[in-house]
Amino acid sequence: MPRQVPIRELRNRTPEVIAALRAGEQLTLTANRAPLADIVPHLPRNPWIQAFALVQIVEGPGAEATLEEEIARMVKGMLEKTLDSW
């Protein structure tokens, strides 16, 4: 069961509450001892995918025919933005 955190504790001890969330603890925010909201930490995720995995996705079954074209347009757009910023 998640630890209950009154609004006052959240306000007065924000760094400690955030540290608990960063440590993976799930919390229940309460108002007048009544549950108000569940606060859960986000799972870490890597926005990058390795090239071989992307090739498997594109070439594997289930990939839409237009996916490769869409990825090429996205990469071209990112490269253009990068070159424009130089």
N, C-alpha and C positions, 0 to 999 in steps of 0.2 A: 504494500500500500504506500502511495507517495506521501512524503512528509508534508504536513500542512503548514503553510506560511501565511500568517495574517498580513493584511495590507500594511499595517504599521511596521512590521518586521521588514517587509520589502522596502519600505521607504527609508527606515533607519539603518538597515544593514544591507543595502544594495550590493556592495562588493562581495559579501559573503554568500548571498543568494546566487549571484552570477557565477561565483566560483563553484558552488554546488552543481549548477547546471552544466558548467564546463566539464565537471567531473563525471557527468552522465546521470546525475540524480534527477528523478522526476518529482515535481512539486505540485501541490494543489494550493492555489491562492484562495484565501478565505476572507469573508467580510462578516463580522459579528458571528464568528465560528461556523458560518454556513459556507460550503464550497461555492466558489465563484467561477474559477477557471483552472484547468490543468495546464501546467507549464512543462513542456517536454523539450529536451535538448535536440537540436538538429543533428542528424547523423553526418559525420564527415563524408564528403564525396569529392572525388577528383574529377574536374571538368574535362580533363584530357583523356583521350583514348589512344592506345598504341596503334601504330600504322597497320601492323599485321591483323589486329582485331578489327579494324575498320574495313580492311580488304575482305576478311571473312564475312562480315555483315553484308557488304555490298554484293559480293559474288555468291553468297550463300542463298539458299532458298528463302523465299518470302520477301526479299528486297524488291522494292518497286523499281520499275524500269527507269523512272525519272530521278531516282535517288542520286545516282552518279552525277547527272547533270546539275542537280541542285547543290550537291557538295562542291562541284567545280565552280559554280557561280559564287558560292559563299567564300571559298578560298580566294578567288579572284578579287572579290570585294574587300576581304581582309587585307590582301596584299596591296591593293590600291590605297586603302586608308593608311596603311603603314608607310607607303612611299610618299603619300601626300604630307604626312606629318614630319618627314625629314626635311 
